[in-house]
Structure formats: C-alpha cells, structure tokens
Amino acid sequence: MGLNSYKIPLGIFFLIFAGTLCATPLIGSTNINFMKALEGGVNAPNNLDANILFQVRLPRILLGALTGAALSVAGGVFQALLRNDLAAPFTLGVSSGAALGAVIAIVLNLNISFLGFPIVSLFSFLGALGAIILVFSLVRTRHGDFPTGILLLAGVTANFFFAAMVMFLHYMADFSQSFRIIRWLMGGLDITDYATIFSIAPMVFIGIGLLVYVSRDLNLISTGVHSATSRGVNVSRIQKIGFVTASLITGTVVSITGPIGFVGLIVPHIVRLFVGPDLRVLIPASMLFGASFLVLCDTVARTIIAPTEIPVGIITAMLGGPFFVWLLKRKRHV
C-alpha cells in the first residue's frame, strides 16, 4: 500500500490535534472570555483572562503536546526495533535513570537554576543520559550492533538498580524532600514556561525528524536483522540512531515533566490499528495523536476535581493498566 493511501488517516490525526489545541485552552476550573483574553495579548498584567490563557494554560498544553509526541514516537520506534509489543520508552532504563538524577538533586537540596533550567531537571537529564550510556555500553558487541534480547535484559536490570537507588534515597530523605520526590515521580505538566518549552523543543523535533529520515531502514530491521542486511541496510548504524535518538528525546521531556507512563505504550498501538506498522507513517501519526492524547489527559487531570489538580501521570496510569491487560489478552488469542 502506497504512502498516498495514508493521507486521509494522517489528515484525521492532524484535525484531532488541531481541534485539541483549539479547545483545551478554553477548558479549566475558571471560565475565561476568549475574546477578552485576545484583547489583552500575551503580556497583559491587568487582564485576568489573558493571564490564565497565555501564562497558565497555553504553556502547559504546549508542553503536554511536546511530551506526548516524544513519548509516543519513542514507543513506536522501540516496539519496532525490539520487535516487542510491550516495549515502551522507559523499557531501557531511561525513566529510572532520570528519576535517580532528580532524586539526588532533591535530597541534596539543590534549588538553584543553571542556564535557565532548574537543577532538578538538569540532574534528571544527566541521569537519563547516564542510563543510556550504561545500557548501550553493556550490550554493544564488538561488531557494533545491539542484540535485542540482551538489550531488554540490560534495560530491565538497569531499571531495577536505579529504582533501588531511588528507594534508598527516598528512605533517607526528610519529610519535605520525600513530598517533592513523590510529587516528581508522579509526573506532571503543572510547572512550566515558554522558555523551557522552546529550549527542549529543538532536540525533540530534530530527534523525531531524524527518526522519520531513517524510518525506511527501521522498517526493514523490524522484520529481521538478516533480512535488513541482505537489502543493504547498515544495521549497526541504524540501530544506534534508532535506540539512542528515541532514548534522548525521552530523556529530554522526562527531565522536565517527570515520568509519565503508558503514553508510549498505548498510543503507538492505537495508531497502528489505523495506519499499520509502516514507521514512515506511524511516526508522524503517533506524534500527532500522542500530543493530542496527553493534552486531553492533562485537561481531565486539571478539571475532574477542580480546583484541585491530579498529576497527569496518574490519569495515564489509570488508562494504561486496563490497556495493558487488553494487550496481553489480545496477544494470547493471536
């Protein structure tokens, strides 16, 4: 089936994304007058509607869209490369490494900023980067490729080790530090600004663009390493690009939002039902639908028991649990 046949489903996913971006800024615990907000503009200190729309809701929605897109694309790539329907962006220890970095910064009471980034976010990104380096250095063979079975085992081992370190530091923390740790581990989009979004967006978009660029070769590898090699694919190089790029965009967004689970598992499977497994289509479709999905989940999180907000990670986990059970049952009957 040619790529032209997927224009309609891609168009539908784009319309869902556009509709989500237009509708969700108007939904919240406080009603706003959209026209009055527009009159005030982005910087209007005396216009409450403009402040709520442009300074509170819109940055949060943009961060949610960016995070949902990154996690969904990474999940689709991992599922293809590992040839495992249950693979997710956090399978290889990126999330637990990021969590360890953030917890270290919290326990050390580092409340400063560096280059405009909170030190907790920087430590989190360094933790994710360290996890990527550790796992891939353990798995890489002398030929330069990454055996998927060993990679999964290394990722699971890293997850358990980093989680144990997080629990140890959490146990040693005082009450206020413990609260901050728990809140960060729940994942959320409630603290952000435009500067943060614009600083991480280039890495996410460049990463997704690179994955789209090599998507044809990723398709061939997903059918089998030997088959891809026989068709002229440099398997070692493409595996490196796929695994490292997907891990980096995951670490980038998780360092800001904390771990938001199940998005990278749920979205690629839903999208695959409509567009199939071809990554040339699956990646942009997952980007669009993943962005819409997380923004909608966060809208529910901040309105369902308003004025109290629920961390969006709780909402995605509540949706992901039943989906995970359905996926297991579906695999048993295939």
Buried (B, 14 or more C-beta within 10 A) or exposed (E): EEEEEBEEBBEBBBEBBEEBBEEBBEBBEEEBBEEBBBEBEEEBEEBBBBBBBBBBBBBBBBBBBBBBBBBBBBBBBBBBBBEBBBBBBBBBBBBBBBBBBBBBBBBEEBEEEEEEBBBBBBBBBBBBBBBBEBBBEBBBEEEEBBBBEEBBBBBBBBBEBBBEBBEEBBEEBEEEBBEBBEBBBBBBBBEBEBEBBEBBBEBBBEBBEBBBEBBEBBBBBBEEBEEBBEEEBEBBEBBBBBBBBBBBBBBBBBBBBBBBBBBBBBBBBBBBEBBBBBBBBBBBBBBBBBBBBBBBBBBBBBBEEEEEBBBBBBBBBEBBEEBBEEBEEEEEEE
